[in-house]
Amino acid sequence: MSMDRELPAGEWYETAETVLKQYKQELLDAPLPEPLEKLLAERQKNISRKQL
């Protein structure tokens, strides 16, 4: 946790936020493993049925 000593609080927060946004985007862009894709598709079907 030495980062907070090197950067002012505001800069540290912005840096952390930027890194998290990039990481989240990479996760969202990554292809899902096949079983997960099927599971997600099945779940979407179930959700759609419940909304009708």
C-alpha distance matrix in Angstrom:
0.0 3.8 5.4 6.6 8.3 9.9 11.4 13.4 12.6 15.5 14.7 11.2 13.1 15.9 14.0 12.4 15.9 17.6 15.8 16.6 20.2 20.7 19.6 21.8 24.7 24.5 24.7 27.6 29.4 29.2 32.5 32.8 34.1 37.8 37.8 35.1 37.2 40.3 38.5 37.3 40.8 42.3 40.0 40.9 44.6 44.2 42.4 45.2 47.9 46.5 46.5 50.2
3.8 0.0 3.8 5.5 5.6 6.9 9.3 11.8 12.1 15.1 13.9 10.9 13.7 16.1 14.0 13.5 17.1 18.4 16.8 18.3 21.6 21.9 21.3 23.8 26.3 26.1 26.8 29.7 31.1 31.1 34.5 35.1 36.5 40.3 40.5 37.9 39.8 43.0 41.5 40.1 43.5 45.3 43.1 43.7 47.5 47.2 45.4 48.1 50.9 49.6 49.5 53.1
5.4 3.8 0.0 3.8 5.4 5.2 6.3 9.1 9.5 12.0 10.3 7.3 10.4 12.4 10.3 10.2 13.8 14.8 13.7 15.5 18.5 18.8 18.7 21.2 23.4 23.5 24.5 27.2 28.5 28.8 32.4 33.3 35.0 38.7 39.2 36.4 38.0 41.3 39.9 38.3 41.5 43.5 41.3 41.7 45.5 45.4 43.5 45.9 48.9 47.7 47.3 50.9
6.6 5.5 3.8 0.0 3.8 5.5 5.5 6.8 6.6 9.8 9.3 6.5 9.2 12.0 11.0 10.9 14.0 15.7 15.3 16.6 19.5 20.5 20.5 22.6 24.9 25.5 26.4 28.7 30.3 31.0 34.6 35.2 37.1 40.8 41.1 38.1 39.7 42.9 41.3 39.5 42.8 44.6 42.2 42.5 46.3 46.0 43.9 46.3 49.3 47.8 47.3 51.0
8.3 5.6 5.4 3.8 0.0 3.8 5.8 7.4 8.7 12.0 11.2 9.4 12.6 14.9 13.8 14.2 17.4 18.7 18.3 20.0 22.8 23.5 23.7 25.9 28.1 28.5 29.6 32.0 33.4 34.0 37.6 38.4 40.2 43.9 44.3 41.4 43.0 46.3 44.8 43.1 46.3 48.2 45.8 46.2 49.9 49.8 47.6 50.1 53.0 51.6 51.1 54.8
9.9 6.9 5.2 5.5 3.8 0.0 3.8 6.9 9.3 11.7 9.8 8.6 12.3 13.7 12.0 13.3 16.6 17.1 16.8 19.1 21.5 21.8 22.3 24.9 26.7 26.9 28.5 30.9 31.9 32.6 36.3 37.4 39.3 43.0 43.8 40.9 42.3 45.7 44.5 42.7 45.8 47.9 45.7 45.8 49.6 49.8 47.6 49.9 53.0 51.8 51.2 54.8
11.4 9.3 6.3 5.5 5.8 3.8 0.0 3.8 6.3 8.0 6.1 5.6 9.2 10.4 9.4 11.2 13.9 14.6 14.9 17.2 19.2 19.8 20.9 23.1 24.7 25.4 27.1 29.1 30.2 31.3 35.0 36.3 38.4 42.1 42.9 39.8 41.0 44.4 43.2 41.1 44.1 46.3 44.0 43.9 47.7 47.9 45.5 47.7 50.8 49.6 48.8 52.3
13.4 11.8 9.1 6.8 7.4 6.9 3.8 0.0 3.8 5.6 5.4 6.2 8.7 10.2 10.6 12.3 14.3 15.5 16.6 18.3 20.1 21.3 22.5 24.2 25.9 27.1 28.6 30.3 31.7 33.1 36.8 37.9 40.3 43.8 44.5 41.3 42.3 45.7 44.3 42.0 45.0 47.1 44.6 44.3 48.1 48.2 45.6 47.7 50.9 49.4 48.4 52.0
12.6 12.1 9.5 6.6 8.7 9.3 6.3 3.8 0.0 3.8 5.5 5.1 6.2 8.7 9.9 10.6 12.2 14.3 15.4 16.5 18.3 20.1 21.1 22.3 24.3 25.8 26.9 28.4 30.2 31.6 35.2 36.1 38.5 42.0 42.3 39.0 40.2 43.4 41.8 39.5 42.5 44.5 41.8 41.6 45.4 45.2 42.6 44.8 47.9 46.3 45.3 48.9
15.5 15.1 12.0 9.8 12.0 11.7 8.0 5.6 3.8 0.0 3.8 5.5 5.2 6.3 8.6 10.0 10.6 12.3 14.3 15.4 16.5 18.5 20.0 21.0 22.6 24.4 25.7 26.9 28.5 30.3 34.0 35.0 37.7 41.1 41.6 38.2 39.0 42.3 40.9 38.3 41.1 43.3 40.6 40.1 43.9 43.9 41.1 43.1 46.3 44.8 43.5 47.1
14.7 13.9 10.3 9.3 11.2 9.8 6.1 5.4 5.5 3.8 0.0 3.8 5.4 5.1 6.0 8.5 9.7 10.4 12.2 14.1 15.2 16.5 18.2 19.8 21.0 22.5 24.2 25.6 26.9 28.6 32.3 33.6 36.2 39.7 40.5 37.3 38.0 41.5 40.3 37.8 40.6 42.9 40.5 40.0 43.8 44.1 41.5 43.3 46.6 45.4 44.3 47.7
11.2 10.9 7.3 6.5 9.4 8.6 5.6 6.2 5.1 5.5 3.8 0.0 3.8 5.5 5.1 6.1 8.5 9.9 10.6 12.2 14.2 15.5 16.4 18.2 20.0 21.2 22.5 24.2 25.7 27.0 30.7 31.7 34.1 37.7 38.3 35.1 36.2 39.6 38.2 35.9 38.9 41.1 38.7 38.5 42.3 42.4 40.0 42.1 45.3 44.0 43.2 46.7
13.1 13.7 10.4 9.2 12.6 12.3 9.2 8.7 6.2 5.2 5.4 3.8 0.0 3.8 5.5 5.2 6.1 8.6 10.0 10.5 12.2 14.3 15.3 16.2 18.2 20.0 20.9 22.3 24.2 25.7 29.3 30.1 32.7 36.1 36.6 33.2 34.2 37.5 35.9 33.5 36.5 38.6 36.0 35.7 39.5 39.5 36.9 39.0 42.2 40.8 39.8 43.4
15.9 16.1 12.4 12.0 14.9 13.7 10.4 10.2 8.7 6.3 5.1 5.5 3.8 0.0 3.8 5.5 5.0 6.1 8.6 9.8 10.4 12.3 14.1 15.1 16.4 18.3 19.9 20.9 22.4 24.3 27.9 29.2 32.0 35.3 36.2 32.8 33.3 36.8 35.6 33.0 35.7 38.1 35.6 35.0 38.8 39.2 36.6 38.3 41.7 40.5 39.3 42.8
14.0 14.0 10.3 11.0 13.8 12.0 9.4 10.6 9.9 8.6 6.0 5.1 5.5 3.8 0.0 3.8 5.4 5.1 6.2 8.6 9.9 10.7 12.3 14.2 15.4 16.6 18.4 20.0 21.1 22.6 26.4 27.8 30.3 33.8 34.8 31.7 32.4 35.9 34.9 32.5 35.3 37.8 35.6 35.2 39.0 39.5 37.1 39.0 42.3 41.4 40.4 43.9
12.4 13.5 10.2 10.9 14.2 13.3 11.2 12.3 10.6 10.0 8.5 6.1 5.2 5.5 3.8 0.0 3.8 5.5 5.2 6.1 8.6 10.0 10.5 12.1 14.2 15.4 16.4 18.2 19.9 21.1 24.7 25.7 28.1 31.6 32.3 29.1 30.0 33.5 32.2 29.9 32.9 35.2 32.9 32.7 36.5 36.8 34.5 36.6 39.8 38.8 38.1 41.6
15.9 17.1 13.8 14.0 17.4 16.6 13.9 14.3 12.2 10.6 9.7 8.5 6.1 5.0 5.4 3.8 0.0 3.8 5.5 5.1 6.1 8.7 9.8 10.4 12.2 14.2 15.2 16.3 18.2 19.9 23.5 24.5 27.3 30.6 31.2 27.9 28.5 31.9 30.6 28.1 30.8 33.2 30.8 30.3 34.1 34.5 32.0 33.9 37.2 36.1 35.1 38.6
17.6 18.4 14.8 15.7 18.7 17.1 14.6 15.5 14.3 12.3 10.4 9.9 8.6 6.1 5.1 5.5 3.8 0.0 3.8 5.4 5.1 6.2 8.6 9.9 10.6 12.4 14.3 15.3 16.5 18.4 22.1 23.6 26.5 29.8 30.9 27.7 28.0 31.6 30.8 28.2 30.7 33.4 31.3 30.6 34.4 35.1 32.8 34.4 37.9 37.2 36.1 39.4
15.8 16.8 13.7 15.3 18.3 16.8 14.9 16.6 15.4 14.3 12.2 10.6 10.0 8.6 6.2 5.2 5.5 3.8 0.0 3.8 5.5 5.2 6.1 8.5 9.9 10.6 12.3 14.2 15.3 16.5 20.2 21.6 24.2 27.7 28.8 25.7 26.4 30.0 29.2 27.0 29.7 32.3 30.4 30.1 33.9 34.6 32.6 34.4 37.7 37.1 36.4 39.8
16.6 18.3 15.5 16.6 20.0 19.1 17.2 18.3 16.5 15.4 14.1 12.2 10.5 9.8 8.6 6.1 5.1 5.4 3.8 0.0 3.8 5.5 5.0 6.0 8.5 9.8 10.4 12.2 14.1 15.3 18.8 19.7 22.3 25.7 26.5 23.2 24.0 27.5 26.3 24.0 26.9 29.3 27.2 26.9 30.8 31.2 29.2 31.2 34.4 33.6 33.0 36.4
20.2 21.6 18.5 19.5 22.8 21.5 19.2 20.1 18.3 16.5 15.2 14.2 12.2 10.4 9.9 8.6 6.1 5.1 5.5 3.8 0.0 3.8 5.5 5.1 6.1 8.6 9.9 10.5 12.1 14.2 17.7 19.0 22.0 25.2 26.2 22.9 23.1 26.6 25.8 23.1 25.6 28.3 26.2 25.5 29.3 30.1 27.9 29.5 32.9 32.3 31.4 34.7
20.7 21.9 18.8 20.5 23.5 21.8 19.8 21.3 20.1 18.5 16.5 15.5 14.3 12.3 10.7 10.0 8.7 6.2 5.2 5.5 3.8 0.0 3.8 5.5 5.1 6.2 8.7 9.9 10.5 12.2 16.0 17.8 20.7 24.0 25.4 22.4 22.5 26.2 25.8 23.4 25.8 28.7 27.1 26.4 30.1 31.2 29.3 30.8 34.3 34.1 33.3 36.4
19.6 21.3 18.7 20.5 23.7 22.3 20.9 22.5 21.1 20.0 18.2 16.4 15.3 14.1 12.3 10.5 9.8 8.6 6.1 5.0 5.5 3.8 0.0 3.8 5.4 5.1 6.2 8.7 9.9 10.6 14.3 15.5 18.1 21.6 22.8 19.8 20.4 24.0 23.4 21.3 24.1 26.7 25.1 24.9 28.6 29.5 27.9 29.7 33.0 32.7 32.3 35.5
21.8 23.8 21.2 22.6 25.9 24.9 23.1 24.2 22.3 21.0 19.8 18.2 16.2 15.1 14.2 12.1 10.4 9.9 8.5 6.0 5.1 5.5 3.8 0.0 3.8 5.4 5.1 6.2 8.6 10.0 13.3 14.1 17.1 20.3 21.2 17.9 18.3 21.8 21.0 18.5 21.2 23.8 22.0 21.6 25.4 26.2 24.4 26.2 29.5 29.1 28.6 31.8
24.7 26.3 23.4 24.9 28.1 26.7 24.7 25.9 24.3 22.6 21.0 20.0 18.2 16.4 15.4 14.2 12.2 10.6 9.9 8.5 6.1 5.1 5.4 3.8 0.0 3.8 5.4 5.0 6.0 8.5 11.9 13.6 16.9 19.9 21.4 18.3 17.9 21.6 21.4 18.7 20.9 23.9 22.5 21.6 25.2 26.6 24.8 26.1 29.5 29.6 28.8 31.8
24.5 26.1 23.5 25.5 28.5 26.9 25.4 27.1 25.8 24.4 22.5 21.2 20.0 18.3 16.6 15.4 14.2 12.4 10.6 9.8 8.6 6.2 5.1 5.4 3.8 0.0 3.8 5.5 5.1 6.1 9.8 11.9 14.8 18.0 19.8 17.1 17.0 20.8 20.9 18.7 21.0 24.0 23.0 22.5 26.0 27.5 26.1 27.5 30.8 31.2 30.7 33.6
24.7 26.8 24.5 26.4 29.6 28.5 27.1 28.6 26.9 25.7 24.2 22.5 20.9 19.9 18.4 16.4 15.2 14.3 12.3 10.4 9.9 8.7 6.2 5.1 5.4 3.8 0.0 3.8 5.5 5.2 8.5 9.4 12.2 15.5 16.8 13.8 14.2 17.9 17.6 15.5 18.1 20.9 19.7 19.6 23.2 24.4 23.2 24.9 28.0 28.2 28.1 31.1
27.6 29.7 27.2 28.7 32.0 30.9 29.1 30.3 28.4 26.9 25.6 24.2 22.3 20.9 20.0 18.2 16.3 15.3 14.2 12.2 10.5 9.9 8.7 6.2 5.0 5.5 3.8 0.0 3.8 5.6 8.0 9.0 12.6 15.2 16.6 13.5 12.9 16.6 16.5 13.8 16.0 19.0 17.9 17.1 20.7 22.1 20.7 22.1 25.4 25.8 25.3 28.1
29.4 31.1 28.5 30.3 33.4 31.9 30.2 31.7 30.2 28.5 26.9 25.7 24.2 22.4 21.1 19.9 18.2 16.5 15.3 14.1 12.1 10.5 9.9 8.6 6.0 5.1 5.5 3.8 0.0 3.8 6.4 9.0 12.4 14.9 17.1 14.5 13.5 17.2 17.9 15.5 17.1 20.5 19.9 19.0 22.2 24.2 23.0 24.0 27.3 28.1 27.6 30.1
29.2 31.1 28.8 31.0 34.0 32.6 31.3 33.1 31.6 30.3 28.6 27.0 25.7 24.3 22.6 21.1 19.9 18.4 16.5 15.3 14.2 12.2 10.6 10.0 8.5 6.1 5.2 5.6 3.8 0.0 3.8 6.4 9.2 12.2 14.5 12.3 11.8 15.6 16.4 14.7 16.5 19.7 19.5 19.2 22.3 24.1 23.5 24.7 27.8 28.7 28.7 31.1
32.5 34.5 32.4 34.6 37.6 36.3 35.0 36.8 35.2 34.0 32.3 30.7 29.3 27.9 26.4 24.7 23.5 22.1 20.2 18.8 17.7 16.0 14.3 13.3 11.9 9.8 8.5 8.0 6.4 3.8 0.0 3.8 6.5 8.8 11.6 9.9 8.8 12.5 13.9 12.6 13.9 17.1 17.5 17.3 20.0 22.1 22.0 23.0 25.8 27.1 27.4 29.5
32.8 35.1 33.3 35.2 38.4 37.4 36.3 37.9 36.1 35.0 33.6 31.7 30.1 29.2 27.8 25.7 24.5 23.6 21.6 19.7 19.0 17.8 15.5 14.1 13.6 11.9 9.4 9.0 9.0 6.4 3.8 0.0 3.8 6.2 8.2 6.2 5.8 9.5 10.4 9.5 11.4 14.2 14.5 15.0 17.6 19.3 19.5 20.9 23.5 24.7 25.3 27.6
34.1 36.5 35.0 37.1 40.2 39.3 38.4 40.3 38.5 37.7 36.2 34.1 32.7 32.0 30.3 28.1 27.3 26.5 24.2 22.3 22.0 20.7 18.1 17.1 16.9 14.8 12.2 12.6 12.4 9.2 6.5 3.8 0.0 3.8 5.8 5.5 6.3 9.0 10.1 10.7 12.5 14.5 15.5 16.6 18.7 20.3 21.1 22.6 24.7 26.0 27.2 29.3
37.8 40.3 38.7 40.8 43.9 43.0 42.1 43.8 42.0 41.1 39.7 37.7 36.1 35.3 33.8 31.6 30.6 29.8 27.7 25.7 25.2 24.0 21.6 20.3 19.9 18.0 15.5 15.2 14.9 12.2 8.8 6.2 3.8 0.0 3.9 5.5 5.1 6.4 8.7 10.0 10.7 12.5 14.3 15.5 16.9 18.7 20.1 21.3 23.1 24.8 26.1 27.8
37.8 40.5 39.2 41.1 44.3 43.8 42.9 44.5 42.3 41.6 40.5 38.3 36.6 36.2 34.8 32.3 31.2 30.9 28.8 26.5 26.2 25.4 22.8 21.2 21.4 19.8 16.8 16.6 17.1 14.5 11.6 8.2 5.8 3.9 0.0 3.8 5.4 5.2 6.2 8.6 9.9 10.6 12.3 14.3 15.5 16.7 18.4 20.1 21.4 22.9 24.7 26.4
35.1 37.9 36.4 38.1 41.4 40.9 39.8 41.3 39.0 38.2 37.3 35.1 33.2 32.8 31.7 29.1 27.9 27.7 25.7 23.2 22.9 22.4 19.8 17.9 18.3 17.1 13.8 13.5 14.5 12.3 9.9 6.2 5.5 5.5 3.8 0.0 3.8 5.4 4.9 6.0 8.5 9.8 10.3 12.1 14.2 15.2 16.2 18.2 20.0 21.0 22.5 24.7
37.2 39.8 38.0 39.7 43.0 42.3 41.0 42.3 40.2 39.0 38.0 36.2 34.2 33.3 32.4 30.0 28.5 28.0 26.4 24.0 23.1 22.5 20.4 18.3 17.9 17.0 14.2 12.9 13.5 11.8 8.8 5.8 6.3 5.1 5.4 3.8 0.0 3.8 5.5 5.2 6.2 8.6 9.9 10.6 12.5 14.4 15.3 16.5 18.6 20.2 21.3 23.1
40.3 43.0 41.3 42.9 46.3 45.7 44.4 45.7 43.4 42.3 41.5 39.6 37.5 36.8 35.9 33.5 31.9 31.6 30.0 27.5 26.6 26.2 24.0 21.8 21.6 20.8 17.9 16.6 17.2 15.6 12.5 9.5 9.0 6.4 5.2 5.4 3.8 0.0 3.8 5.4 5.1 6.1 8.6 9.9 10.7 12.5 14.3 15.4 16.8 18.7 20.2 21.7
38.5 41.5 39.9 41.3 44.8 44.5 43.2 44.3 41.8 40.9 40.3 38.2 35.9 35.6 34.9 32.2 30.6 30.8 29.2 26.3 25.8 25.8 23.4 21.0 21.4 20.9 17.6 16.5 17.9 16.4 13.9 10.4 10.1 8.7 6.2 4.9 5.5 3.8 0.0 3.8 5.5 5.1 6.2 8.6 10.0 10.6 12.3 14.3 15.5 16.7 18.6 20.5
37.3 40.1 38.3 39.5 43.1 42.7 41.1 42.0 39.5 38.3 37.8 35.9 33.5 33.0 32.5 29.9 28.1 28.2 27.0 24.0 23.1 23.4 21.3 18.5 18.7 18.7 15.5 13.8 15.5 14.7 12.6 9.5 10.7 10.0 8.6 6.0 5.2 5.4 3.8 0.0 3.8 5.4 5.0 6.1 8.7 9.8 10.4 12.2 14.3 15.4 16.6 18.8
40.8 43.5 41.5 42.8 46.3 45.8 44.1 45.0 42.5 41.1 40.6 38.9 36.5 35.7 35.3 32.9 30.8 30.7 29.7 26.9 25.6 25.8 24.1 21.2 20.9 21.0 18.1 16.0 17.1 16.5 13.9 11.4 12.5 10.7 9.9 8.5 6.2 5.1 5.5 3.8 0.0 3.8 5.4 5.1 6.4 8.8 9.9 10.6 12.5 14.5 15.6 17.1
42.3 45.3 43.5 44.6 48.2 47.9 46.3 47.1 44.5 43.3 42.9 41.1 38.6 38.1 37.8 35.2 33.2 33.4 32.3 29.3 28.3 28.7 26.7 23.8 23.9 24.0 20.9 19.0 20.5 19.7 17.1 14.2 14.5 12.5 10.6 9.8 8.6 6.1 5.1 5.4 3.8 0.0 3.8 5.4 5.1 6.4 8.8 9.9 10.8 12.7 14.6 15.9
40.0 43.1 41.3 42.2 45.8 45.7 44.0 44.6 41.8 40.6 40.5 38.7 36.0 35.6 35.6 32.9 30.8 31.3 30.4 27.2 26.2 27.1 25.1 22.0 22.5 23.0 19.7 17.9 19.9 19.5 17.5 14.5 15.5 14.3 12.3 10.3 9.9 8.6 6.2 5.0 5.4 3.8 0.0 3.8 5.4 5.0 6.2 8.6 9.9 10.7 12.5 14.7
40.9 43.7 41.7 42.5 46.2 45.8 43.9 44.3 41.6 40.1 40.0 38.5 35.7 35.0 35.2 32.7 30.3 30.6 30.1 26.9 25.5 26.4 24.9 21.6 21.6 22.5 19.6 17.1 19.0 19.2 17.3 15.0 16.6 15.5 14.3 12.1 10.6 9.9 8.6 6.1 5.1 5.4 3.8 0.0 3.8 5.4 5.1 6.1 8.6 9.9 10.7 12.7
44.6 47.5 45.5 46.3 49.9 49.6 47.7 48.1 45.4 43.9 43.8 42.3 39.5 38.8 39.0 36.5 34.1 34.4 33.9 30.8 29.3 30.1 28.6 25.4 25.2 26.0 23.2 20.7 22.2 22.3 20.0 17.6 18.7 16.9 15.5 14.2 12.5 10.7 10.0 8.7 6.4 5.1 5.4 3.8 0.0 3.8 5.5 5.1 6.2 8.7 10.1 11.0
44.2 47.2 45.4 46.0 49.8 49.8 47.9 48.2 45.2 43.9 44.1 42.4 39.5 39.2 39.5 36.8 34.5 35.1 34.6 31.2 30.1 31.2 29.5 26.2 26.6 27.5 24.4 22.1 24.2 24.1 22.1 19.3 20.3 18.7 16.7 15.2 14.4 12.5 10.6 9.8 8.8 6.4 5.0 5.4 3.8 0.0 3.8 5.4 5.2 6.3 8.8 10.3
42.4 45.4 43.5 43.9 47.6 47.6 45.5 45.6 42.6 41.1 41.5 40.0 36.9 36.6 37.1 34.5 32.0 32.8 32.6 29.2 27.9 29.3 27.9 24.4 24.8 26.1 23.2 20.7 23.0 23.5 22.0 19.5 21.1 20.1 18.4 16.2 15.3 14.3 12.3 10.4 9.9 8.8 6.2 5.1 5.5 3.8 0.0 3.8 5.5 5.2 6.4 9.0
45.2 48.1 45.9 46.3 50.1 49.9 47.7 47.7 44.8 43.1 43.3 42.1 39.0 38.3 39.0 36.6 33.9 34.4 34.4 31.2 29.5 30.8 29.7 26.2 26.1 27.5 24.9 22.1 24.0 24.7 23.0 20.9 22.6 21.3 20.1 18.2 16.5 15.4 14.3 12.2 10.6 9.9 8.6 6.1 5.1 5.4 3.8 0.0 3.8 5.5 5.2 6.7
47.9 50.9 48.9 49.3 53.0 53.0 50.8 50.9 47.9 46.3 46.6 45.3 42.2 41.7 42.3 39.8 37.2 37.9 37.7 34.4 32.9 34.3 33.0 29.5 29.5 30.8 28.0 25.4 27.3 27.8 25.8 23.5 24.7 23.1 21.4 20.0 18.6 16.8 15.5 14.3 12.5 10.8 9.9 8.6 6.2 5.2 5.5 3.8 0.0 3.8 5.5 5.4
46.5 49.6 47.7 47.8 51.6 51.8 49.6 49.4 46.3 44.8 45.4 44.0 40.8 40.5 41.4 38.8 36.1 37.2 37.1 33.6 32.3 34.1 32.7 29.1 29.6 31.2 28.2 25.8 28.1 28.7 27.1 24.7 26.0 24.8 22.9 21.0 20.2 18.7 16.7 15.4 14.5 12.7 10.7 9.9 8.7 6.3 5.2 5.5 3.8 0.0 3.8 5.6
46.5 49.5 47.3 47.3 51.1 51.2 48.8 48.4 45.3 43.5 44.3 43.2 39.8 39.3 40.4 38.1 35.1 36.1 36.4 33.0 31.4 33.3 32.3 28.6 28.8 30.7 28.1 25.3 27.6 28.7 27.4 25.3 27.2 26.1 24.7 22.5 21.3 20.2 18.6 16.6 15.6 14.6 12.5 10.7 10.1 8.8 6.4 5.2 5.5 3.8 0.0 3.8
50.2 53.1 50.9 51.0 54.8 54.8 52.3 52.0 48.9 47.1 47.7 46.7 43.4 42.8 43.9 41.6 38.6 39.4 39.8 36.4 34.7 36.4 35.5 31.8 31.8 33.6 31.1 28.1 30.1 31.1 29.5 27.6 29.3 27.8 26.4 24.7 23.1 21.7 20.5 18.8 17.1 15.9 14.7 12.7 11.0 10.3 9.0 6.7 5.4 5.6 3.8 0.0
